[in-house]
Protein backbone atom coordinates (compact mmCIF):
# COMPACT_ATOMS: atom_id res chain seq x y z
CA UNK A 1 0.00 0.00 0.00
CA UNK A 2 1.23 3.50 -0.80
CA UNK A 3 1.74 6.37 1.59
CA UNK A 4 0.25 9.60 0.25
CA UNK A 5 1.63 13.06 1.00
CA UNK A 6 -1.19 15.13 2.52
CA UNK A 7 0.22 18.34 0.99
CA UNK A 8 0.75 17.40 -2.66
CA UNK A 9 -1.00 14.03 -3.00
CA UNK A 10 2.09 12.23 -4.32
CA UNK A 11 2.13 8.49 -3.60
CA UNK A 12 5.18 6.73 -2.19
CA UNK A 13 5.47 2.93 -2.54
CA UNK A 14 7.75 0.56 -0.67
CA UNK A 15 10.38 -1.36 -2.65
CA UNK A 16 8.61 -4.73 -2.37
CA UNK A 17 5.40 -3.34 -3.89
CA UNK A 18 7.30 -1.52 -6.64
CA UNK A 19 9.05 -4.76 -7.63
CA UNK A 20 5.67 -6.54 -7.77
CA UNK A 21 4.26 -3.79 -10.01
CA UNK A 22 7.31 -3.92 -12.30
CA UNK A 23 7.04 -7.71 -12.59
CA UNK A 24 3.32 -7.48 -13.47
CA UNK A 25 3.97 -4.73 -16.05
CA UNK A 26 6.65 -6.88 -17.68
CA UNK A 27 4.36 -9.93 -17.57
CA UNK A 28 1.54 -8.17 -19.45
CA UNK A 29 3.89 -6.46 -21.91
CA UNK A 30 3.52 -2.80 -20.91
CA UNK A 31 6.93 -2.33 -19.26
CA UNK A 32 8.91 0.40 -21.01
CA UNK A 33 6.13 1.53 -23.35
CA UNK A 34 5.94 5.04 -21.90
CA UNK A 35 7.70 7.64 -24.05
CA UNK A 36 7.78 11.42 -24.28
CA UNK A 37 6.26 13.06 -27.33
CA UNK A 38 5.33 16.61 -28.27
CA UNK A 39 2.00 18.18 -29.08
CA UNK A 40 1.96 19.54 -32.64
CA UNK A 41 -0.38 21.80 -34.59
CA UNK A 42 -2.23 20.39 -37.60
CA UNK A 43 -4.46 23.01 -39.19
CA UNK A 44 -6.44 24.51 -36.32
CA UNK A 45 -6.21 21.36 -34.19
CA UNK A 46 -3.59 19.85 -31.93
CA UNK A 47 -2.05 16.44 -32.64
CA UNK A 48 -0.15 13.96 -30.50
CA UNK A 49 2.05 11.41 -32.23
CA UNK A 50 1.81 7.91 -30.79
CA UNK A 51 5.19 6.15 -30.92
CA UNK A 52 5.26 3.02 -33.10
CA UNK A 53 5.98 0.60 -30.23
CA UNK A 54 2.99 1.91 -28.29
CA UNK A 55 0.74 1.95 -31.37
CA UNK A 56 1.71 -1.66 -32.10
CA UNK A 57 0.94 -2.69 -28.53
CA UNK A 58 -2.46 -0.95 -28.71
CA UNK A 59 -3.02 -2.42 -32.20
CA UNK A 60 -3.81 1.06 -33.55
CA UNK A 61 -3.72 1.50 -37.31
CA UNK A 62 -4.02 4.55 -39.53
CA UNK A 63 -7.67 5.36 -40.23
CA UNK A 64 -9.06 3.55 -37.18
CA UNK A 65 -11.64 5.67 -35.37
CA UNK A 66 -10.95 6.22 -31.67
CA UNK A 67 -12.70 7.92 -28.78
CA UNK A 68 -10.46 10.22 -26.73
CA UNK A 69 -11.65 11.46 -23.37
CA UNK A 70 -10.03 12.92 -20.27
CA UNK A 71 -9.38 10.94 -17.13
CA UNK A 72 -8.65 13.99 -15.00
CA UNK A 73 -6.76 17.10 -16.07
CA UNK A 74 -3.48 15.31 -16.90
CA UNK A 75 -4.56 12.00 -18.43
CA UNK A 76 -6.27 11.00 -21.66
CA UNK A 77 -7.86 7.68 -22.52
CA UNK A 78 -7.80 6.44 -26.12
CA UNK A 79 -10.30 3.72 -27.01
CA UNK A 80 -11.28 2.20 -30.34
CA UNK A 81 -14.90 3.13 -31.07
CA UNK A 82 -15.59 -0.35 -32.47
CA UNK A 83 -15.16 -1.65 -28.90
CA UNK A 84 -18.03 0.59 -27.78
CA UNK A 85 -20.60 -0.49 -30.38
C-alpha positions as CSV (number, residue, x, y, z in Angstrom):
1,X,0.0,0.0,0.0
2,X,1.2,3.5,-0.8
3,X,1.7,6.4,1.6
4,X,0.2,9.6,0.3
5,X,1.6,13.1,1.0
6,X,-1.2,15.1,2.5
7,X,0.2,18.3,1.0
8,X,0.8,17.4,-2.7
9,X,-1.0,14.0,-3.0
10,X,2.1,12.2,-4.3
11,X,2.1,8.5,-3.6
12,X,5.2,6.7,-2.2
13,X,5.5,2.9,-2.5
14,X,7.7,0.6,-0.7
15,X,10.4,-1.4,-2.7
16,X,8.6,-4.7,-2.4
17,X,5.4,-3.3,-3.9
18,X,7.3,-1.5,-6.6
19,X,9.1,-4.8,-7.6
20,X,5.7,-6.5,-7.8
21,X,4.3,-3.8,-10.0
22,X,7.3,-3.9,-12.3
23,X,7.0,-7.7,-12.6
24,X,3.3,-7.5,-13.5
25,X,4.0,-4.7,-16.1
26,X,6.6,-6.9,-17.7
27,X,4.4,-9.9,-17.6
28,X,1.5,-8.2,-19.5
29,X,3.9,-6.5,-21.9
30,X,3.5,-2.8,-20.9
31,X,6.9,-2.3,-19.3
32,X,8.9,0.4,-21.0
33,X,6.1,1.5,-23.4
34,X,5.9,5.0,-21.9
35,X,7.7,7.6,-24.0
36,X,7.8,11.4,-24.3
37,X,6.3,13.1,-27.3
38,X,5.3,16.6,-28.3
39,X,2.0,18.2,-29.1
40,X,2.0,19.5,-32.6
41,X,-0.4,21.8,-34.6
42,X,-2.2,20.4,-37.6
43,X,-4.5,23.0,-39.2
44,X,-6.4,24.5,-36.3
45,X,-6.2,21.4,-34.2
46,X,-3.6,19.8,-31.9
47,X,-2.0,16.4,-32.6
48,X,-0.2,14.0,-30.5
49,X,2.1,11.4,-32.2
50,X,1.8,7.9,-30.8
51,X,5.2,6.2,-30.9
52,X,5.3,3.0,-33.1
53,X,6.0,0.6,-30.2
54,X,3.0,1.9,-28.3
55,X,0.7,2.0,-31.4
56,X,1.7,-1.7,-32.1
57,X,0.9,-2.7,-28.5
58,X,-2.5,-1.0,-28.7
59,X,-3.0,-2.4,-32.2
60,X,-3.8,1.1,-33.5
61,X,-3.7,1.5,-37.3
62,X,-4.0,4.6,-39.5
63,X,-7.7,5.4,-40.2
64,X,-9.1,3.6,-37.2
65,X,-11.6,5.7,-35.4
66,X,-11.0,6.2,-31.7
67,X,-12.7,7.9,-28.8
68,X,-10.5,10.2,-26.7
69,X,-11.7,11.5,-23.4
70,X,-10.0,12.9,-20.3
71,X,-9.4,10.9,-17.1
72,X,-8.7,14.0,-15.0
73,X,-6.8,17.1,-16.1
74,X,-3.5,15.3,-16.9
75,X,-4.6,12.0,-18.4
76,X,-6.3,11.0,-21.7
77,X,-7.9,7.7,-22.5
78,X,-7.8,6.4,-26.1
79,X,-10.3,3.7,-27.0
80,X,-11.3,2.2,-30.3
81,X,-14.9,3.1,-31.1
82,X,-15.6,-0.4,-32.5
83,X,-15.2,-1.7,-28.9
84,X,-18.0,0.6,-27.8
85,X,-20.6,-0.5,-30.4
